[in-house]
């Protein structure tokens, strides 16, 4: 689900979880940043290619607002690959 934060400039942490609804158990996960929303890759703390079902990313920005987008690519035990919906991570200055 999309996530939004309104709490002043600085570091903003978003926590996401991928839960496959079908496929053959024995999943691998590859989270990736689809668009950094103009904040630049240096603003992201933590792996931008995390291989886990739960994913936490911290974005440190001095900007008044940004929209970054991430997705998770899941591969099951039968080598079937599926992408999650792209998730928006939004920050808006109060």
JONOR-V718959 format. One record per backbone hydrogen bond with DSSP energy under -1.0 kcal/mol. CO is the residue of the C=O (numbers start at 1). NH is the residue of the N-H. E is the energy in kcal/mol with one decimal. If there is no record, write none. Layout:
<<CO:NH:E> <CO:NH:E>>
//
This chain:
<<3:90:-3.0> <5:92:-2.4> <10:61:-2.4> <12:59:-3.0> <14:57:-2.4> <16:55:-3.4> <24:77:-2.0> <28:75:-2.2> <30:73:-2.4> <32:71:-2.1> <35:69:-2.9> <36:39:-1.8> <40:43:-1.9> <41:44:-1.5> <43:60:-2.9> <45:58:-1.6> <50:31:-2.9> <53:18:-2.7> <55:16:-3.5> <57:14:-2.8> <58:45:-3.4> <59:12:-2.0> <61:10:-2.0> <64:93:-2.3> <66:91:-2.5> <68:89:-3.6> <69:34:-2.4> <69:35:-1.7> <70:87:-3.4> <71:32:-2.5> <72:84:-2.8> <73:30:-1.7> <74:82:-2.5> <75:28:-2.4> <76:79:-2.1> <80:76:-2.2> <82:74:-3.3> <87:70:-2.2> <88:3:-2.6> <89:68:-2.8> <90:5:-2.3> <91:66:-1.9>>
//
